[in-house]
Amino acid sequence: MEIFRRTTLSLLLVLLSSSSYAQFQSSAKPPKPPPEEKIDYNMLLSQLDLPQMRQAFLSVWKHGLNPNAYWNEKMEALFSSGGSNDRNLRPLANQAFLRLLRDIQIGTVDPATVTRDIKLTRKEFLTPKQLQAVMVAVGHDSVALMNRVAPQNAPYVAVREGMQKIYPACVNGQWTNINPVNSPLRIYSRNPVIVDIKKRIALLGYKMDNFDDTFDSDLFNAVVDIQWNLRIKPDGEISPKGKIWGFLNISCMDRVRQLQVDMEKMRWFPQYWENRYIFVNLAMNYFILMDNSTQWQRIMTFRTVNGRPTRKSPTMRDEVVKVIVNPFWIVPPTIFYEDKVNDLKGLSRDDIKKYFDSHHYEVWNGNFTKKLDPTAVDWSGISKGGPEPDLNIRQLPHLGNALGVVKFDLTNSFAIYMHDTN
């Protein structure tokens, strides 16, 4: 029947005159759709169950946020007296829950206002339509909605799991001070304090197969990793009065605050990460490459060398767009002014030539169209804050090149890239 209708209509269109066709076309215009209903956050959140919302408020500590900042004593009193039927509670709960969702998704702090070392722009919060779609996907479950809106990237999930282990240990007294011993603890040592050390290290996320008093391979591997992170000799030994004891006895709430800061930072990044990504932990000097783009997950990890404290590597997000083998190294402005110019000031012409030859350096004009004689440059007249010289120092490719033999180009404007340390 439907096919017959379509065939008949097509024949009618062919047979109609031009004037009749125009009249038919105008009369056949589809009716205007009804105006789209405007959706606002308050209307959406009013669809959520208040007891479930309360449950979400009270469990927000798992995301490193303070439940009292969202569900306060006044709201608890209203809920206890009137429950879901209290007309004064719903607007307060909606407003607080919207703030909670916003804080979990994009962070409580604008990264652009923290320090100059953070090169991130604050994300946009979900629009009402987007929030509506997420609510439908989780079946209007408030706790599930909170967890779905939170970042889903691997580092955030790992820190959240750490929070769920460590914070309860602060509350239930499981985290107690470990008294150092006066003798070194090393592989195969036996001492009652090793039981407490293993429990503490397990809370910090390290693998422990048993909690006896023997210094076994699991404890050895954990201690070596901690020593790497503390930048001390990774010998796997816990020395009397050494840094490992200080690490183990950082207070529980200080650990929680560290996790809160880490979770806040991860909220500044995209909620979901690509199937292939590189994550560099600047604090721990650690590189992780994850590749989930194929049937087999591939992981690569190794230690990194980052910017020194006076020239910190920034917190940022970028893309690797090019791999350069045997790269030139163009001396960045900071190193140019603070290192190279200071090295050259006061040198004789012969010493300047030897300096450039021994380091495989060249001098070029600003746009690299003309090579210059380094001995003809007045290096003493160049200073940071003064007139910017129209020149660059470039190092030729060789085994001693500052970039090694491989450079990974990024897209940022801060002269930040990754390279081989050779």
TABEL-V227329 format. One record per helix or strand of 2 or more residues. SS is the DSSP state (a for helix, b for strand). FROM is the first residue (numbers start at 1). TO is the last residue. Records with the same first field share a line. If there is no record, write none. Layout:
# TABEL-V227329
SS = FROM-TO, FROM-TO
This chain:
# TABEL-V227329
a = 2-15, 18-27, 41-45, 50-58, 60-63, 67-69, 73-85, 87-106, 111-113, 128-137, 142-149, 154-171, 193-203, 217-229, 243-248, 252-267, 309-311, 333-344, 349-359, 374-376, 379-381
b = 276-281, 286-291, 298-303, 322-325, 329-330, 361-365, 371-372, 391-395, 406-409, 418-419
